[in-house]
Amino acid sequence: MSELRYTKDHEWVRPEGDAATIGITDHAQNALGDVVFVDLPEVGREVAAGEAVAVVESVKAASDVYAPIAGRIVEVNSALSEDPGLINREPTGEGWFFKIEPKDPAEIDALLDDSAYAAFVESQA
């Protein structure tokens, strides 16, 4: 079982100590196609769950990336500025977007687990 949790907007969350790393799912990057640009949030920004905090642009479209949980942005993946293709190659690894210090870590537990996310994606097909 994975430590990842998911949203219905196709973001994933990986709890790591006092922070949670956020990215988009493999399903999302496949739907987007080749990613060409990422607009990341500012470190220190307070965000609400569900708030649009980043933008990912591909050859097909631009999409918002939403904060799956409320908290403060504590780090962004600056490597994406130089190599946005990391999102396509490693969406749940080196292609992460930002890290949040959660206001309420219990919010993470309320997100979808692997099987619930897989069922959600299947229901959208």
Contacts in CASP RR format, 6 or more apart in sequence:
PFRMAT RR
TARGET T0000
AUTHOR 0000-0000-0000
METHOD contacts of the structure
MODEL  1
MSELRYTKDHEWVRPEGDAATIGITDHAQNALGDVVFVDLPEVGREVAAG
EAVAVVESVKAASDVYAPIAGRIVEVNSALSEDPGLINREPTGEGWFFKI
EPKDPAEIDALLDDSAYAAFVESQA
1 113 0 8 1.000
1 114 0 8 1.000
2 113 0 8 1.000
2 114 0 8 1.000
3 14 0 8 1.000
3 15 0 8 1.000
4 12 0 8 1.000
4 13 0 8 1.000
4 14 0 8 1.000
4 92 0 8 1.000
4 114 0 8 1.000
5 12 0 8 1.000
5 13 0 8 1.000
5 14 0 8 1.000
5 15 0 8 1.000
5 68 0 8 1.000
5 108 0 8 1.000
5 109 0 8 1.000
5 111 0 8 1.000
5 112 0 8 1.000
5 113 0 8 1.000
6 12 0 8 1.000
6 13 0 8 1.000
6 25 0 8 1.000
6 111 0 8 1.000
6 112 0 8 1.000
6 113 0 8 1.000
6 114 0 8 1.000
6 116 0 8 1.000
6 117 0 8 1.000
6 120 0 8 1.000
7 13 0 8 1.000
7 66 0 8 1.000
7 68 0 8 1.000
7 111 0 8 1.000
7 112 0 8 1.000
8 112 0 8 1.000
8 120 0 8 1.000
9 50 0 8 1.000
9 66 0 8 1.000
9 68 0 8 1.000
10 24 0 8 1.000
10 25 0 8 1.000
10 27 0 8 1.000
10 28 0 8 1.000
10 31 0 8 1.000
11 22 0 8 1.000
11 23 0 8 1.000
11 24 0 8 1.000
11 25 0 8 1.000
11 28 0 8 1.000
11 65 0 8 1.000
11 66 0 8 1.000
11 68 0 8 1.000
12 22 0 8 1.000
12 23 0 8 1.000
12 24 0 8 1.000
12 25 0 8 1.000
12 92 0 8 1.000
13 20 0 8 1.000
13 21 0 8 1.000
13 22 0 8 1.000
13 23 0 8 1.000
13 68 0 8 1.000
13 69 0 8 1.000
13 108 0 8 1.000
13 111 0 8 1.000
14 20 0 8 1.000
14 21 0 8 1.000
14 92 0 8 1.000
14 96 0 8 1.000
15 105 0 8 1.000
15 108 0 8 1.000
16 99 0 8 1.000
18 101 0 8 1.000
19 74 0 8 1.000
19 75 0 8 1.000
19 99 0 8 1.000
19 100 0 8 1.000
19 101 0 8 1.000
19 102 0 8 1.000
20 69 0 8 1.000
20 99 0 8 1.000
20 100 0 8 1.000
20 102 0 8 1.000
20 105 0 8 1.000
20 108 0 8 1.000
21 96 0 8 1.000
21 98 0 8 1.000
21 99 0 8 1.000
22 65 0 8 1.000
22 67 0 8 1.000
22 68 0 8 1.000
22 96 0 8 1.000
22 97 0 8 1.000
22 98 0 8 1.000
22 99 0 8 1.000
22 100 0 8 1.000
23 65 0 8 1.000
23 91 0 8 1.000
23 92 0 8 1.000
23 95 0 8 1.000
23 96 0 8 1.000
23 97 0 8 1.000
23 98 0 8 1.000
24 32 0 8 1.000
24 56 0 8 1.000
24 65 0 8 1.000
24 87 0 8 1.000
24 91 0 8 1.000
24 97 0 8 1.000
25 91 0 8 1.000
25 92 0 8 1.000
25 117 0 8 1.000
26 91 0 8 1.000
26 92 0 8 1.000
27 121 0 8 1.000
28 63 0 8 1.000
28 91 0 8 1.000
29 35 0 8 1.000
29 87 0 8 1.000
29 88 0 8 1.000
29 91 0 8 1.000
32 56 0 8 1.000
32 58 0 8 1.000
32 60 0 8 1.000
32 61 0 8 1.000
32 63 0 8 1.000
33 58 0 8 1.000
33 59 0 8 1.000
33 60 0 8 1.000
33 88 0 8 1.000
34 58 0 8 1.000
34 59 0 8 1.000
34 85 0 8 1.000
34 88 0 8 1.000
35 56 0 8 1.000
35 57 0 8 1.000
35 58 0 8 1.000
35 84 0 8 1.000
35 85 0 8 1.000
35 87 0 8 1.000
35 88 0 8 1.000
36 57 0 8 1.000
36 58 0 8 1.000
36 59 0 8 1.000
36 84 0 8 1.000
36 85 0 8 1.000
37 55 0 8 1.000
37 56 0 8 1.000
37 57 0 8 1.000
37 84 0 8 1.000
38 54 0 8 1.000
38 55 0 8 1.000
38 56 0 8 1.000
38 57 0 8 1.000
38 80 0 8 1.000
38 81 0 8 1.000
38 84 0 8 1.000
38 87 0 8 1.000
38 97 0 8 1.000
39 54 0 8 1.000
39 55 0 8 1.000
39 56 0 8 1.000
39 57 0 8 1.000
40 54 0 8 1.000
40 76 0 8 1.000
40 77 0 8 1.000
40 78 0 8 1.000
40 80 0 8 1.000
40 81 0 8 1.000
40 97 0 8 1.000
40 98 0 8 1.000
41 47 0 8 1.000
41 53 0 8 1.000
41 54 0 8 1.000
41 73 0 8 1.000
41 76 0 8 1.000
41 98 0 8 1.000
42 73 0 8 1.000
42 76 0 8 1.000
43 73 0 8 1.000
43 74 0 8 1.000
43 75 0 8 1.000
43 76 0 8 1.000
44 72 0 8 1.000
44 73 0 8 1.000
44 74 0 8 1.000
45 53 0 8 1.000
45 72 0 8 1.000
45 73 0 8 1.000
46 71 0 8 1.000
46 72 0 8 1.000
47 53 0 8 1.000
47 67 0 8 1.000
47 70 0 8 1.000
47 71 0 8 1.000
47 72 0 8 1.000
47 73 0 8 1.000
47 100 0 8 1.000
48 67 0 8 1.000
48 70 0 8 1.000
49 67 0 8 1.000
49 68 0 8 1.000
49 69 0 8 1.000
49 70 0 8 1.000
49 107 0 8 1.000
50 66 0 8 1.000
50 67 0 8 1.000
50 68 0 8 1.000
51 66 0 8 1.000
51 67 0 8 1.000
52 64 0 8 1.000
52 65 0 8 1.000
52 66 0 8 1.000
53 65 0 8 1.000
53 66 0 8 1.000
53 67 0 8 1.000
53 73 0 8 1.000
53 98 0 8 1.000
54 64 0 8 1.000
54 65 0 8 1.000
54 97 0 8 1.000
54 98 0 8 1.000
55 62 0 8 1.000
55 63 0 8 1.000
55 64 0 8 1.000
55 65 0 8 1.000
56 62 0 8 1.000
56 63 0 8 1.000
56 65 0 8 1.000
56 84 0 8 1.000
56 87 0 8 1.000
56 97 0 8 1.000
57 63 0 8 1.000
65 97 0 8 1.000
67 100 0 8 1.000
68 107 0 8 1.000
68 108 0 8 1.000
68 111 0 8 1.000
69 100 0 8 1.000
69 102 0 8 1.000
69 103 0 8 1.000
69 104 0 8 1.000
69 107 0 8 1.000
69 108 0 8 1.000
69 111 0 8 1.000
70 102 0 8 1.000
70 103 0 8 1.000
70 104 0 8 1.000
70 107 0 8 1.000
71 100 0 8 1.000
71 101 0 8 1.000
71 102 0 8 1.000
71 103 0 8 1.000
72 100 0 8 1.000
72 101 0 8 1.000
72 103 0 8 1.000
73 98 0 8 1.000
73 99 0 8 1.000
73 100 0 8 1.000
74 99 0 8 1.000
74 100 0 8 1.000
74 101 0 8 1.000
75 98 0 8 1.000
75 99 0 8 1.000
76 97 0 8 1.000
76 98 0 8 1.000
76 99 0 8 1.000
77 86 0 8 1.000
77 94 0 8 1.000
77 95 0 8 1.000
77 96 0 8 1.000
77 97 0 8 1.000
77 98 0 8 1.000
79 86 0 8 1.000
79 94 0 8 1.000
79 95 0 8 1.000
80 86 0 8 1.000
80 87 0 8 1.000
80 95 0 8 1.000
80 97 0 8 1.000
85 95 0 8 1.000
86 94 0 8 1.000
86 95 0 8 1.000
87 95 0 8 1.000
89 95 0 8 1.000
102 108 0 8 1.000
112 120 0 8 1.000
END
